[in-house]
Amino acid sequence: MIKSTPIIQSSKITEAQWKELLRGMIQNLKLREIAENVDISITSVWYNKHKVCSALLEIYKEQDGTVNTSYHFLEEISHSKSS
């Protein structure tokens, strides 16, 4: 069960939707595809992906390497709005 994590506690989406969103992130699906699979808006997918990436960044900020959390998402959202 993942409901006890801070990201999930204040969320409006269900645990099943979170699992599907995370699956889509792992598979590197487009925002539109994740939104369709999770049955939420593209904006909500974008926002929740950033919540996950921010949490990961917080956990791993002390380690060497780069965590890319925004460029791909911002590029994708701008393309989906112009379509």
N, C-alpha and C positions, 0 to 999 in steps of 0.2 A: 504494500500500500504506500502511495506517495503523498497522501493528503497532509501529512504532518510537516512538510517542508514549507518555509515561508512563502515561496512563490505560489504555491497551490492554495494556501490558507485564505488569501483574500481574492482568489480568482472566481470569476463568474462562469468559467467553463468546467465541465465535469472531469473526473479522473480519466475516464475513457477518452475524452477529447484531448487531454494533455498527453496521454500515451500516443495517440495518433499524431499529434503535432510533433512530438519528439521523434517519432518514427520518420516523419516527413523531413525533419531537420537532418537526421542521420543519413537519410537517402538523398539529401541535397535536392529535394523537390522544389519547384518554383512556388512562390507564395500562393498563386492562384490554385495550384493543385492541392496544396495543404488546406487552403480555405474550403475547397470543395469536399475534401475528405473529412474534415473536422466539422463542417457545416457552421463556419463562422466567417466573418468578413475578412478580406485581405488585410485591412488595417489592424484587426485584432490579431491575426497571425503575425504580422510584422511586430506589433507591440510585444506579444508574448515571446517571440523569438529573441527579442532584445532583452527581455527579462531573464531568459535562460543564459544568454551570452554574458550579460552583466554578472550573473551569479558565478559563472565559470571563470570569468576574468577576476572576480574577487577571490575565488579559491586559489587560482593559479598565478596571481599577479607577481608573486615572489620568484617564480621560476623563469629560467632563460627561455627565450623564444618570443614569438609574436602571436597574438590572438586577434584575428580579423573579425570584428563583430558588426561592422556597419556598412562598408562600402558596397558589398554585394547586395545587401538588403535594400539600401537606399536606391541603388541602380534599378533593382527589380521593381520596387514600388513606383518609381517614376515612369517606368515603361508600362506598367499595368494601368496607371491613371491616364496615360496618353492614348491607350487603345480604345 
